[in-house]
């Protein structure tokens, strides 16, 4: 079992595409955290919600030479 983070909200059981995105995010070493390390505030981090969003970010990573974790954390693909 893996700790997904304090802000993790599990998708419904039948949502296979969403579970695939969760597996990709956790496999890249990212967590669903919005808390800042100092504990002084909250800034929600972006994580992809579907496998299509994961595939799009992985294509960008391959083109730009980014690590999976960097690409999966991008809110806007234009930021790459």
Buried (B, 14 or more C-beta within 10 A) or exposed (E): EEEBBEBBEEBEEEBEEBBBBBEBBBEBEBBBBEBEEEEEEEEEBEBBBBBEBBBBBBEBBEEEEBEBEBBBBBEEEEEB
